[in-house]
Amino acid sequence: MNWQTYLSGTQWTHAAGFAILAVVLISTLSVSIARVARKRPTWKHGILLSALVACLLAAALGTITGIRPLSIIAVPVAIIPNIDAAAVTVGDNLVLDDPGLIGVKTHRADSRERPVAEPDHTSSTSVIKPGLGASDGALASLEYRRDFQIQWPIILAALWSFGTAWLLAFAFRSHRRGWLIRHWATPLNVARLQACSTVARDRVRLKKMPAILQTAEVASPVVHGCRKPVVLLPMAMLDSVSNDELTDILVHEFAHVVRRDTMVIAAETFARALFWPIITVHLMIRELGRAREEVCDNFVLSYRDPITYAGTLLKIAQSLKPSRIVIPSVGVLHWRGRFETRVAAILDPQRSHSHHLSLPIFILVASLFVAASIVISGTRLVATERPSTIETTEKKETNAKAVESKPVQSTRVITVRGTTKNLEGNPIAYAKVHLISLHTPRQQIAVTTSDETGNFVFEDAVMPVRPATGVGSLNVFGFAEGYGFIWHGLQHVAPGERPEHEAKGPYDNNFFNGEEIRMDLNFPLERKLFGRVLDDQNAPVVGAEVSINHLDYLYTEGRAMRVIEREFFGLKLLPKSKRVVQTDANGNFTFTGLPKDTVAWVQLTHDDYAVQKRYVAITDQAISQYKYVINSGITVRDGKDVRFPIFKTQAVSMSPIVFRVVANESVSIRIIDDQNAPLADALIFATSGDRGTGTSIYQKTDAEGVARLALPPGEYRLSIDPVKLTEFVPFKHSLTIHADNDNQPMNITAPRGAVLIFKAIDADTGNPIAGVSFWCELDESGGSHSVQSWPGYGNDPVTDRNGELRIVVNPGTREYGVDELEMPTGYRCELPVRNIDCRSGSTLRVTFELQQE
């Protein structure tokens, strides 16, 4: 940011900026805290109401400080002072000292131009030539820039004001409509209504009975008006509810009256109009509306059982007719969000039924938010000058040259070619093909379309690469009419020439200099994935989110052996509608346009239930499991290293899928070490099935080593990962959750691994050798893989400058050896393999001597 430009702006610009900052921070914080306190409606309402007041106060302070100079906190910001000449002339050369001349190229004694970042407001760049006077060239350039400067603060303020005026006009129109409805409503003089209203008034301790009117313009009971509120009931409502139900409705509405909620509604309307571009304010007001209804529900729940009251609300909701909400009004069904969520909250046995917040607590909360509002909105940036000298400029230029002397390549220009065909080999014209980078963050590089013959090309595409290695990872995927989308496996583009000993093989996914980068796409037919979500009563679950998190081929033989190189690694870059859907009113969901003969890892998520995951086969064949290549190992045959596939069999479902969800129980477990000390930050994965077909949950232990799992009753397997790179290794444990669980923490002891310290030295000199990697024997298959610093931690470590490599391994006896394929240049190892017995809690040092060739 150009602080000098900011600080030279108008006073109201500064005031508005910090007022907006205060509103964003306060509204965000209040929503976060309120969601934590969701089981205490009075606390939630007090927090959000205090935040609303603080936001309006921030706007008021911003208005006041925009007119009169006022600051609570002054933050100094160092800038280069303006000088009349805007530059200092050194001999025949000009050195700029005015940051206002950003975008000007300067000439120094070495006759080289030093470019400076161009300003945001123009693409033009003035050039000051050697010997040009500052008063001529520099000031002329400054004047040129100012002539074309766009007054963004004024434009933004005008747009903001227009939006506020529009919303206020809409609110006034709604307010006027409400008064007309109230004026034409007819009084109700029914004996049963008077009896029920008297009971309701006594239960909420209302001093004065409000008028109760009847009108056809409202769909549900509401309270309207700030100074003299009235209760508006829909026509013929008295004939459809019992006396107890009518009493409950009136208690809820009278609670709004006694709490003066219509005044809060008016404040919300003003805040919504004033802060309309700020999303967090709308979220805060939405949560405040929910909290208000929950508190008024508590007035009813103080004497009525939750099931009966929930039935009353459902009965009213089913009789609703379309109707516009009038302002300011509030009612029993003015709930923003899913109705099921409100009913679930009413039936929650852990919910607090209090309907009053202690006054000292409310004052404390309100004071904290108001103080934050005053401090943030009263903060100002104050300019402090620092010397601007030729030495400072010289130092900056020297540092810039030092950076330029160490260039870091972060991108690479490549050309990718390929064809789009169907599985019969016929070309597909006009298929849309995407080229993506799989570095973090994953991003799309380019998009193209295949021609009439099915050929496509990405010419001179700019691909991000890792600065340390120059390697880039990429992927292509495509869409074609009438076919399922398809992808090409993970590919790497490496710098330099291909090593002589590394011939291009069938599973090689590396491209080197001079090699054509080709990725063909073979489109399968499209298929659907569909199903339904039901609860334990066979009722549909509405609004559950179903997502596809992974996608792999059904038939994996002949493809890449590592799942990460074969599956659709760019799935997250697909449009969200292709990978995430929600269940409808009948609990149904459907994915379309999926590729045939693939397997999707589908996840079900709902706020009220545990996560469920399944593998789903997208195929025309009826199968219940499939066998796929999960990884590969290396063995020696006839004196040669041979890579072989490692298979895994996985249970799968098929469309139509039926997810059944069950209410959760809570259980606590504590992870401790062999000294009974708690292990914090341990990851716990609980599942009732395997990775792809069971109910599951991830949790992390707190500082006391405790994790709380919310899962339905049943048998679970726990996969527990202690803190990575410690001496404790991942392990398994079984867990049974009963319906009457007492929630007492259960202690689970984490096992210690064995510490291996490999040392690589020169056999002749004894000097340490860095960069040596090692392998170990696979326990389950007899193959091998590269050792890692910690079980399950893939960092492919090598020896450091001291020739040492420390790893933590699972206890057991297995072979370890030097990776001769990754041997440092000029070395070999005559005794590369050792059989090592690793015992729990032990530390072993193993030295490997390498001979020079």
C-alpha positions, 0 to 999 in steps of 0.5 A: 500500500502507498501509505503517503497516498492513503494519508493524504486522502480526506478525513472521512475516507480514513474514518470510513475505512476503520469503521468498516474494519470494526464492523467486519471484525465485530460481526465475524467474532460475534457469529463465531462466539454465538455458534459456540453458545448455540445451546444457550439461546439467551447467551447467544442473543445477548452476544449478537445484540451487543455486537449489533449495537457495537456495529451501529456505534462504529458507524456513528463514530465513523461519521463523527470522526469523519467530520471532526478530527478525533482518534483514540489510537494513533498508529505511526506510519513511516513515509518519505517526505514530499519535497518541492522538486520531487527529486534530487539531481546528482551530477547529470542524473536524476534520483527520485525521492517522491513516492508519488512518482511510482511508475517512473523509470530512472536513469543512473550513472551506469545508464541502466534503467531501474523499473519501479512497480507501475501504479494501479490507476494507469498503464502509462510509464513516463521516462525521465532522461538524464540531465532533465530538470526535476521541475520540468520532467518530474512535476510534469509527470506527476501532473499527468498522473493526477489528471487521469486519477480515478477518485475511487473513494468517491465512486465507492461511497456513491455506490454504497449510499445508493444501495443504502438508500434503495434498501431503506426505501424498500424498508419504508414501503414494507413498513407502510404496508404493515401499518395498512394491514394493521389499520384494516385488521378486525378485532377479535372478541372470542371468549376462548381467545380472551381466556387463552390470552389472559393465561399467556399474559400471566405466564410472560408477566406482561403488564398490559395486554396488546390488541389481538387482531385478525387479517388475511394478509398474514400467513402466521401469527406476528407482532407488529409495531414498536410503540404500540405493538399488536398481535396479528392472527391469520383468518380462521386460525382459531378454528384450526388450533386447540386451546393449549396450542393457542395459548402456546402461540400467544405466549410466544408472541407476548414474549416478543412484546415483553422483550420489545423485539420489534425495536430490535427488528427496526435496528436490524433493518437499518443495519442491513441497509447501512452495511449491505455490502458486508456479508458478515453483518447479514450473517450476524443478523440472521443468527440474531433472528434465530436466537430471538425465536429460540429465546421466545420458544423457551418461554413456552418450553418453561411449562410445555414439553418439547414434543408437544410444542414442536408438534404445534409449530409443525401444524402451523407451518403446514398451513402456511400460505405465501405472504410477504413479511412486513417490517417491523414485525416478528412472529412464531414462524419468522425463522431464518433457516431450515425448519428441521433445525429449529425443531431439532433444537427444541427437542435437544435435551441439552438445550438451556430453557432459560429465557432471561440473561443476567443483567450484569453478564449482558452489561459485561458482554455489551461493554466488551463489544462497545469498547472494541468498536470505539477502539477500532473505529477510533484508530488512525494512521499518522504519518511520521517522516523518515529521512530520504537520502541518496544513500538510502536509494543506493542501498535499495538498489544494491539490495535489488541487484543482490536479489537479481543475482540469485534468480529463482525459476518459478514457472516454465513454458511448455507445450502439451498435445493430445487427442480426444477419442471415445473408447472405440477409437473414434475422434471426438470433435470440439471436446473442452480440455482443461490443463491444470497445475497440481502444485499447491494451490492447484490451479487451472493453467489453460482451456482449449477445444479439440478440432474436427479430428479430435486433436488439441494443443496447449501452445506455450502454456506457463506451468508453475514449478517447484523453485528448489527442483524445477519440477512441475506437476500437471494434469488434463481433463475434459468434457464432451457432449454425450460422454462422461468427463475424463482425465489423464493421470498425474504427470511430471515435467522435469528439467534437464535430460533424461538419465541414461539408465532411466529408459521411458517405461510403461508406467513412467510419468516423467517428461524431460527436455526434448520429450514430447508432452502428450496426454490423450483423453479417451472418453467413456459413456456417461452414467449417473450416481444417485440414491437417498438419505433416510433416518432411523425412522425411514423418514427422508433427510433433507439438506444433507450434503453428498460429495464425491471426494475421490474418483479412480478407475474401476479397472486399474491393471495396466495403469499407474500403480500408485493411486495418487498418480492414477486417480483424478487429482484435479477433482476439486477444480471441477465445477461444484455442481459436478461433485457436490449435491444436496438431498431434496425434500424426499431425501434424494440426490443425483450426480450426472455426467460421470464417467462409466467404469469408475469408482467414486468415494462418496461422503455424506455430511449433515450437521446432526449426524456423523459423516458416512463414506462409501465407495460407489462403483459407476458401472453397468455390471452388478458388483459388490467389491473390486480389486485395484492396485493400491501401490507397488513394490520392488523385488529382484528377479534374475538379478534385476529390480522388478516392480510389482503391483500391490492389490487391495480388495474394496467393498463397493455400493452401486446406485441407488445408494441408501444412506441411513443415519442414526442419532449420535452418542458422545464418548470421550477417550484420553490418549496417554503415553507409557508414563500416563502423561497425556498426548495432545494433538493426537489424530483419531480416526474412528470408523464402523466399517472400512475406509470407504463404507463406514460411519467415521469421524476425525478428532484431535486430542486437546491439551489433556489428551482427550478427544470427544467423539459424537457417533451413533451406537455400534462397534468402531475401529480407532486409528490413532496417530500421535504427534508426528515425528515423536517416538510414538507410532500410529496404532489401532484400537477397538471401541464400543459405543452404547446407547446409555454411554456415561461419557467417562473418558477411557484411557488408551496408551500409545505404543513407543516405536524404535528409533533408528539412526543411520550413518553413511560414511566414506569407507576410506576417509571416514568422512560423513556422506550427505544425500544417502537414502534408505529402503526397508522391507514391507511387512505385509508383502515382502517388497520394499519402500523408501524409509520415512522419518515417521510411519505414515509421514511421506517426506523421503528423507536423506542423510544430513551433512553429518551423514546421519538420518534419524527415523522412527519405525514400528517395532519388529525385525525387518531388512533395511538397506542403502538405496543404490538407485539414489546413491551419491555420484561416485559411490557404491556400497558392498554391504547395502543390506542389514537385518535389524531387530527394532524393539519398542523404546530402543535407539539403534545406530547403524553405520553403512560404509560406502566405497568410492568407485 
